[in-house]
Each structure stands twice: as C-alpha cells, then as structure tokens.
Amino acid sequence: MPTWKSRGLRGSAFEDMINRTNEKYEMNKLALIQKIPTPITPMTIDKETRHITLAYFDQKSTVDYIGVVQSIPVCFDAKECATDTFSLQNIHDHQVVFMDRFEEQGGVAFFLIHYTHKDEFYYLRYSKFHEFWDRKEKGGRKSFRYEEIEQSYVFKQKGAVLVPYLDLLKKDLEERG
C-alpha cells in the first residue's frame, strides 16, 4: 500500500484556496462543491502533537472535488505545477476511468492546475485533457507543455474569489454546445 510522509501535503495551499472559493460560491448560492477526503489509515502518530506522521492510503481516490453548479453535476481534480511541463504521471488511470464515467452520465469533469511559478491558474477542459492522455497512451509525450494549453482558459485571482473557475466552467459548457 502507498504511504505518505510530507509528500501527502503537496498542493494543500492550492486546495485551501479552492475550498475558500467553494465556500464563497456556496454562500452566494452559485454552487455546492464538496472536497472528497482521501481515506487513510494512520500508522504512526506523534504523541506530543497528535499529528499523523506515517499512514497508508486505504483505497484509490477518485477526484478531489464533486458537486453541483446550477443543477449541473461537476467533478474536478486540483493539481499544482512548478514548471512549464505538466507530467501526466500526476493523473492516475482510475481517476480517468471515474471522470470518463462521470461525463458519460451527463456530468462535467475538468482539472484545475495552478502554475505556481507563473501565479496562474488553468482550467483544463476534459476534452483537451483527453488529447494529451490519448497521445501518452499511443506512446507519445507523457506530459504537456504550457505552450500547448488553451490560453483562453488561463485565469488569475479575481477580487475576493481566490480561484474563480465558474466563468471558465460556463465557457466550457458553451463550447460543448
């Protein structure tokens, strides 16, 4: 079983930003999005701080977030990237299977990527993700470069909303027809 130490907290600042955004969306009755916790079994707990210092994952997780936006079911995963190259190893087969099935049921799946070195966010449409994923599956690049992404889906913090992804979700829906 996979275990984690400090690596399990990667992306937690980005997820905190998304959580605060989702709280604001819920407060304004725009969306109801829940963070899906990754089930773990603690192995070692620091007796003084009562923090888990070693654990293993109970099962494969699906996505980070799931919910509904104005009666539209959505699910998405949040990733951070510190370079111009995003490795598809950060996305697992079981997540792709779940998202494929979610879309088949009429939901909208997507990824939110925080390019930390640029302080930019990217809404990766599921159809665009599949172009990269299918290329990898056919023996091509196992990553995609910043230059390959859809620049019209790059966004920054806007006002009090830390990760304002709803405008891009709307754009995605409009482009789907």
Backbone as CSV, one residue per row, in Angstrom:
resi,resn,N_x,N_y,N_z,CA_x,CA_y,CA_z,C_x,C_y,C_z
1,MET,0.842,-1.185,0.000,0.000,0.000,0.000,0.885,1.246,0.000
2,PRO,0.505,2.290,-0.759,1.296,3.518,-0.759,1.259,4.191,0.609
3,THR,2.375,4.774,0.982,2.431,5.513,2.241,2.799,6.951,1.948
4,TRP,2.581,7.805,2.923,2.969,9.198,2.749,3.605,9.715,4.008
5,LYS,4.466,10.674,3.808,5.002,11.471,4.909,4.664,12.900,4.522
6,SER,5.617,13.754,4.282,5.304,15.145,3.942,4.742,15.294,2.529
7,ARG,5.013,14.338,1.630,4.530,14.445,0.253,3.007,14.502,0.187
8,GLY,2.326,13.952,1.186,0.871,13.937,1.178,0.259,15.312,1.292
9,LEU,1.038,16.300,1.650,0.500,17.645,1.820,0.772,18.547,0.626
10,ARG,1.365,17.984,-0.436,1.604,18.797,-1.625,0.275,19.298,-2.164
11,GLY,0.238,20.552,-2.565,-0.978,21.097,-3.131,-1.988,21.553,-2.104
12,SER,-1.672,21.415,-0.824,-2.673,21.758,0.189,-2.977,23.254,0.198
13,ALA,-2.028,24.123,-0.117,-2.309,25.567,-0.176,-3.284,25.850,-1.315
14,PHE,-3.086,25.216,-2.453,-3.991,25.382,-3.589,-5.385,24.860,-3.222
15,GLU,-5.432,23.697,-2.585,-6.729,23.152,-2.173,-7.407,24.061,-1.154
16,ASP,-6.644,24.667,-0.259,-7.226,25.625,0.691,-7.853,26.799,-0.060
17,MET,-7.178,27.265,-1.107,-7.724,28.367,-1.906,-9.029,27.944,-2.590
18,ILE,-9.044,26.736,-3.114,-10.253,26.228,-3.766,-11.371,26.054,-2.732
19,ASN,-11.026,25.539,-1.556,-12.035,25.362,-0.509,-12.674,26.700,-0.135
20,ARG,-11.857,27.732,0.001,-12.386,29.055,0.335,-13.242,29.605,-0.803
21,THR,-12.826,29.351,-2.036,-13.622,29.746,-3.199,-14.969,29.041,-3.175
22,ASN,-14.950,27.734,-2.905,-16.191,26.959,-2.879,-17.123,27.438,-1.769
23,GLU,-16.567,27.825,-0.634,-17.385,28.374,0.451,-18.079,29.652,-0.011
24,LYS,-17.347,30.496,-0.729,-17.921,31.745,-1.237,-19.009,31.442,-2.264
25,TYR,-18.753,30.482,-3.157,-19.760,30.094,-4.143,-21.018,29.561,-3.457
26,GLU,-20.831,28.747,-2.416,-21.991,28.208,-1.692,-22.752,29.333,-0.985
27,MET,-22.035,30.227,-0.345,-22.656,31.340,0.367,-23.508,32.195,-0.583
28,ASN,-23.038,32.338,-1.822,-23.748,33.125,-2.826,-24.733,32.283,-3.648
29,LYS,-24.943,31.026,-3.210,-25.886,30.104,-3.856,-25.574,29.873,-5.342
30,LEU,-24.285,29.875,-5.677,-23.854,29.626,-7.050,-23.507,28.165,-7.284
31,ALA,-23.019,27.487,-6.234,-22.568,26.104,-6.375,-22.513,25.447,-5.010
32,LEU,-22.552,24.127,-5.030,-22.363,23.330,-3.822,-21.326,22.266,-4.177
33,ILE,-20.092,22.510,-3.775,-18.963,21.641,-4.119,-18.341,21.124,-2.829
34,GLN,-18.117,19.817,-2.764,-17.523,19.192,-1.591,-16.125,18.677,-1.900
35,LYS,-15.218,18.856,-0.959,-13.883,18.262,-1.040,-14.029,16.803,-0.639
36,ILE,-13.506,15.913,-1.439,-13.568,14.481,-1.150,-12.272,14.095,-0.429
37,PRO,-12.364,13.695,0.844,-11.136,13.328,1.566,-10.576,11.999,1.047
38,THR,-9.264,11.907,1.045,-8.605,10.660,0.676,-8.548,9.780,1.917
39,PRO,-9.183,8.613,1.869,-9.193,7.758,3.059,-7.802,7.187,3.362
40,ILE,-7.365,7.368,4.616,-6.054,6.867,5.037,-6.191,6.095,6.336
41,THR,-5.220,5.239,6.589,-5.103,4.549,7.864,-3.804,4.989,8.514
42,PRO,-3.882,5.656,9.678,-2.656,6.103,10.356,-1.820,4.910,10.827
43,MET,-0.512,5.045,10.670,0.419,4.020,11.139,1.221,4.534,12.329
44,THR,1.620,5.809,12.262,2.407,6.418,13.326,1.807,7.783,13.656
45,ILE,1.598,8.030,14.945,1.063,9.306,15.404,2.030,9.889,16.428
46,ASP,2.421,11.138,16.219,3.292,11.831,17.162,2.490,12.081,18.442
47,LYS,2.947,11.525,19.548,2.186,11.608,20.801,2.079,13.022,21.347
48,GLU,3.091,13.860,21.104,3.058,15.230,21.618,2.109,16.124,20.824
49,THR,2.221,16.079,19.501,1.417,16.972,18.666,0.109,16.333,18.208
50,ARG,0.007,15.022,18.363,-1.151,14.247,17.914,-1.350,14.337,16.403
51,HIS,-0.255,14.558,15.671,-0.287,14.590,14.215,0.074,13.219,13.669
52,ILE,-0.554,12.853,12.573,-0.206,11.614,11.870,1.114,11.861,11.150
53,THR,2.099,11.012,11.390,3.395,11.176,10.740,3.649,10.104,9.685
54,LEU,2.882,9.011,9.722,3.004,7.965,8.712,1.649,7.301,8.570
55,ALA,1.222,7.114,7.303,-0.073,6.493,7.049,-0.035,5.821,5.690
56,TYR,-1.032,4.988,5.411,-1.171,4.447,4.067,-2.571,4.726,3.559
57,PHE,-2.679,4.825,2.255,-3.968,5.090,1.632,-4.796,3.808,1.652
58,ASP,-6.036,3.911,2.122,-6.924,2.756,2.191,-7.329,2.268,0.810
59,GLN,-7.613,3.192,-0.069,-8.081,2.846,-1.408,-7.718,3.973,-2.356
60,LYS,-7.874,3.695,-3.647,-7.600,4.724,-4.633,-8.702,5.777,-4.552
61,SER,-8.298,7.027,-4.551,-9.295,8.090,-4.542,-9.752,8.341,-5.972
62,THR,-10.855,9.047,-6.108,-11.359,9.350,-7.448,-10.899,10.751,-7.844
63,VAL,-11.606,11.760,-7.392,-11.262,13.146,-7.694,-11.230,13.926,-6.388
64,ASP,-10.695,15.142,-6.454,-10.609,15.974,-5.252,-11.945,16.603,-4.869
65,TYR,-12.754,16.961,-5.879,-13.982,17.708,-5.632,-15.130,17.155,-6.463
66,ILE,-16.321,17.216,-5.883,-17.524,16.792,-6.592,-18.690,17.620,-6.070
67,GLY,-19.618,17.929,-6.948,-20.762,18.718,-6.511,-21.647,19.117,-7.676
68,VAL,-22.355,20.222,-7.477,-23.307,20.687,-8.470,-23.209,22.205,-8.597
69,VAL,-23.283,22.671,-9.852,-23.260,24.104,-10.147,-24.515,24.400,-10.968
70,GLN,-25.460,25.117,-10.359,-26.688,25.497,-11.064,-27.323,24.285,-11.759
71,SER,-27.484,23.208,-11.023,-28.102,21.934,-11.441,-27.230,21.090,-12.379
72,ILE,-25.975,21.469,-12.571,-25.060,20.704,-13.420,-24.071,19.963,-12.522
73,PRO,-24.044,18.613,-12.605,-23.062,17.873,-11.803,-21.647,18.105,-12.314
74,VAL,-20.722,18.377,-11.392,-19.328,18.604,-11.758,-18.407,17.793,-10.846
75,CYS,-17.281,17.431,-11.398,-16.206,16.845,-10.596,-14.899,17.371,-11.172
76,PHE,-13.940,17.578,-10.288,-12.652,18.047,-10.775,-11.542,17.675,-9.806
77,ASP,-10.343,17.717,-10.328,-9.157,17.438,-9.549,-8.272,18.674,-9.597
78,ALA,-7.569,18.934,-8.505,-6.694,20.096,-8.400,-5.240,19.636,-8.404
79,LYS,-4.432,20.271,-9.240,-3.017,19.923,-9.358,-2.178,21.185,-9.337
80,GLU,-0.961,21.056,-8.832,-0.003,22.156,-8.896,1.132,21.778,-9.830
81,CYS,1.690,22.788,-10.464,2.804,22.581,-11.380,3.787,23.734,-11.198
82,ALA,5.047,23.403,-10.935,6.065,24.425,-10.666,6.936,24.729,-11.884
83,THR,6.649,24.091,-13.017,7.425,24.311,-14.237,6.463,24.484,-15.412
84,ASP,7.000,24.638,-16.598,6.156,24.756,-17.793,5.725,23.399,-18.340
85,THR,6.172,22.321,-17.719,5.818,20.976,-18.167,5.009,20.277,-17.085
86,PHE,3.811,19.818,-17.452,2.944,19.093,-16.522,3.016,17.612,-16.865
87,SER,3.484,16.806,-15.913,3.606,15.369,-16.119,2.256,14.687,-15.926
88,LEU,1.875,13.878,-16.888,0.617,13.136,-16.784,0.694,12.008,-15.759
89,GLN,1.885,11.756,-15.210,2.007,10.787,-14.121,1.263,11.275,-12.876
90,ASN,0.953,12.578,-12.831,0.207,13.138,-11.708,-1.272,12.757,-11.746
91,ILE,-1.707,12.163,-12.848,-3.102,11.741,-13.011,-3.093,10.231,-13.193
92,HIS,-3.956,9.556,-12.451,-3.947,8.088,-12.424,-5.074,7.504,-13.267
93,ASP,-4.830,6.302,-13.770,-5.801,5.621,-14.630,-7.186,5.566,-13.987
94,HIS,-7.254,5.236,-12.690,-8.561,5.098,-12.047,-9.307,6.441,-11.985
95,GLN,-8.564,7.553,-11.939,-9.204,8.870,-11.970,-9.806,9.130,-13.347
96,VAL,-9.078,8.758,-14.388,-9.561,8.947,-15.753,-10.810,8.097,-15.984
97,VAL,-10.803,6.860,-15.500,-11.977,5.990,-15.635,-13.182,6.627,-14.944
98,PHE,-12.982,7.126,-13.718,-14.071,7.765,-12.984,-14.604,8.978,-13.748
99,MET,-13.691,9.828,-14.221,-14.108,11.036,-14.927,-14.789,10.709,-16.251
100,ASP,-14.314,9.678,-16.949,-14.982,9.230,-18.179,-16.431,8.843,-17.864
101,ARG,-16.612,8.050,-16.822,-17.954,7.603,-16.438,-18.826,8.765,-15.975
102,PHE,-18.227,9.714,-15.291,-18.950,10.897,-14.828,-19.486,11.686,-16.026
103,GLU,-18.633,11.874,-17.024,-19.047,12.581,-18.238,-20.118,11.791,-18.993
104,GLU,-19.984,10.465,-19.046,-20.987,9.631,-19.714,-22.368,9.793,-19.082
105,GLN,-22.408,10.107,-17.792,-23.666,10.283,-17.071,-24.196,11.712,-17.173
106,GLY,-23.568,12.534,-17.988,-24.040,13.896,-18.191,-23.375,14.933,-17.306
107,GLY,-22.370,14.531,-16.522,-21.653,15.476,-15.683,-20.528,16.153,-16.449
108,VAL,-19.911,17.126,-15.801,-18.785,17.855,-16.387,-17.558,17.615,-15.520
109,ALA,-16.527,17.061,-16.130,-15.264,16.811,-15.435,-14.217,17.777,-15.974
110,PHE,-13.299,18.190,-15.106,-12.211,19.070,-15.523,-11.108,19.035,-14.478
111,PHE,-9.998,19.665,-14.800,-8.876,19.802,-13.875,-8.607,21.286,-13.668
112,LEU,-8.232,21.643,-12.454,-7.719,22.977,-12.172,-6.241,22.819,-11.869
113,ILE,-5.418,23.538,-12.616,-3.965,23.456,-12.443,-3.461,24.831,-12.020
114,HIS,-2.674,24.840,-10.962,-2.048,26.078,-10.502,-0.591,26.056,-10.963
115,TYR,-0.269,26.908,-11.917,1.124,27.078,-12.342,1.756,28.033,-11.340
116,THR,2.372,27.466,-10.322,2.860,28.262,-9.191,3.939,29.253,-9.600
117,HIS,4.809,28.882,-10.513,5.899,29.770,-10.926,5.401,30.950,-11.759
118,LYS,4.194,30.882,-12.276,3.608,31.979,-13.045,2.489,32.664,-12.261
119,ASP,2.104,32.054,-11.150,0.956,32.503,-10.361,-0.279,32.622,-11.252
120,GLU,-0.500,31.569,-12.040,-1.657,31.491,-12.931,-2.391,30.185,-12.677
121,PHE,-3.678,30.218,-12.963,-4.493,29.016,-12.886,-4.906,28.628,-14.297
122,TYR,-5.161,27.341,-14.477,-5.585,26.849,-15.776,-6.734,25.888,-15.574
123,TYR,-7.816,26.133,-16.284,-8.971,25.247,-16.319,-8.735,24.315,-17.500
124,LEU,-8.391,23.076,-17.216,-8.121,22.093,-18.269,-9.416,21.355,-18.586
125,ARG,-9.998,21.713,-19.741,-11.223,21.041,-20.176,-10.951,19.552,-20.323
126,TYR,-11.944,18.733,-20.045,-11.743,17.294,-20.098,-11.428,16.820,-21.516
127,SER,-12.035,17.442,-22.509,-11.746,17.045,-23.894,-10.288,17.356,-24.250
128,LYS,-9.771,18.499,-23.791,-8.372,18.849,-24.050,-7.446,17.905,-23.288
129,PHE,-7.804,17.596,-22.034,-7.026,16.627,-21.264,-6.915,15.312,-22.035
130,HIS,-8.025,14.867,-22.624,-8.017,13.579,-23.326,-7.099,13.603,-24.544
131,GLU,-6.919,14.757,-25.160,-5.947,14.841,-26.267,-4.556,14.487,-25.755
132,PHE,-4.185,15.060,-24.601,-2.871,14.793,-24.010,-2.773,13.334,-23.543
133,TRP,-3.836,12.853,-22.888,-3.865,11.491,-22.338,-3.781,10.461,-23.466
134,ASP,-4.564,10.665,-24.521,-4.564,9.720,-25.646,-3.203,9.703,-26.337
135,ARG,-2.568,10.848,-26.445,-1.219,10.919,-27.032,-0.252,10.069,-26.213
136,LYS,-0.345,10.185,-24.883,0.505,9.388,-23.992,0.223,7.899,-24.174
137,GLU,-1.054,7.543,-24.225,-1.450,6.137,-24.354,-0.971,5.527,-25.671
138,LYS,-0.782,6.357,-26.693,-0.311,5.880,-28.003,1.206,5.915,-28.109
139,GLY,1.888,6.145,-26.968,3.341,6.120,-26.954,3.999,7.475,-27.130
140,GLY,3.215,8.543,-27.139,3.764,9.891,-27.293,4.205,10.483,-25.964
141,ARG,4.333,11.788,-25.954,4.753,12.512,-24.742,3.920,12.111,-23.541
142,LYS,4.587,11.999,-22.402,3.908,11.664,-21.150,3.680,12.923,-20.305
143,SER,3.630,14.057,-21.009,3.442,15.355,-20.363,2.893,16.309,-21.409
144,PHE,2.523,17.502,-20.937,2.198,18.563,-21.882,2.864,19.843,-21.420
145,ARG,3.182,20.683,-22.381,3.885,21.930,-22.111,2.892,23.073,-21.986
146,TYR,3.305,24.095,-21.271,2.481,25.287,-21.088,2.060,25.866,-22.442
147,GLU,2.948,25.812,-23.415,2.657,26.353,-24.742,1.511,25.620,-25.429
148,GLU,1.209,24.387,-25.000,0.154,23.592,-25.628,-1.239,23.848,-25.052
149,ILE,-1.310,24.532,-23.931,-2.612,24.691,-23.288,-3.431,25.789,-23.977
150,GLU,-4.724,25.749,-23.737,-5.631,26.742,-24.307,-5.528,28.024,-23.470
151,GLN,-4.910,29.043,-24.040,-4.673,30.283,-23.298,-5.971,30.968,-22.866
152,SER,-7.051,30.701,-23.569,-8.330,31.319,-23.189,-8.899,30.710,-21.908
153,TYR,-8.261,29.643,-21.409,-8.684,29.011,-20.158,-7.693,29.272,-19.015
154,VAL,-6.746,30.170,-19.240,-5.819,30.600,-18.191,-6.484,31.754,-17.452
155,PHE,-6.390,31.750,-16.117,-7.013,32.824,-15.351,-6.221,33.107,-14.088
156,LYS,-6.547,34.232,-13.474,-5.890,34.663,-12.241,-6.947,34.932,-11.183
157,GLN,-6.477,35.157,-9.979,-7.366,35.515,-8.879,-8.135,36.779,-9.249
158,LYS,-9.404,36.827,-8.847,-10.240,37.976,-9.190,-10.988,38.429,-7.942
159,GLY,-10.603,39.568,-7.404,-11.290,40.097,-6.227,-11.171,39.158,-5.041
160,ALA,-12.284,38.948,-4.366,-12.297,38.112,-3.163,-12.364,36.617,-3.476
161,VAL,-12.603,36.281,-4.740,-12.667,34.871,-5.132,-11.258,34.431,-5.515
162,LEU,-10.699,33.521,-4.734,-9.294,33.141,-4.908,-9.028,32.347,-6.184
163,VAL,-9.929,31.414,-6.534,-9.764,30.581,-7.728,-11.087,30.633,-8.506
164,PRO,-11.329,31.725,-9.219,-12.632,31.931,-9.862,-12.822,31.082,-11.123
165,TYR,-13.185,29.826,-10.922,-13.276,28.891,-12.038,-14.662,28.827,-12.683
166,LEU,-15.697,29.428,-12.082,-17.046,29.301,-12.639,-17.190,29.934,-14.021
167,ASP,-16.490,31.037,-14.276,-16.551,31.649,-15.606,-16.005,30.697,-16.669
168,LEU,-14.959,29.955,-16.324,-14.374,29.011,-17.280,-15.269,27.784,-17.447
169,LEU,-15.934,27.366,-16.386,-16.902,26.271,-16.491,-18.015,26.691,-17.462
170,LYS,-18.506,27.923,-17.325,-19.537,28.436,-18.224,-19.048,28.416,-19.663
171,LYS,-17.808,28.873,-19.897,-17.214,28.873,-21.233,-17.125,27.448,-21.772
172,ASP,-16.691,26.513,-20.935,-16.605,25.100,-21.313,-17.976,24.592,-21.751
173,LEU,-19.005,24.881,-20.967,-20.360,24.428,-21.289,-20.855,25.028,-22.601
174,GLU,-20.577,26.299,-22.810,-20.992,26.956,-24.052,-20.311,26.331,-25.273
175,GLU,-19.033,25.978,-25.123,-18.300,25.386,-26.237,-18.713,23.943,-26.511
176,ARG,-19.287,23.281,-25.510,-19.804,21.918,-25.702,-21.097,21.953,-26.506
177,GLY,-21.778,23.098,-26.505,-22.994,23.238,-27.288,-24.231,23.082,-26.556
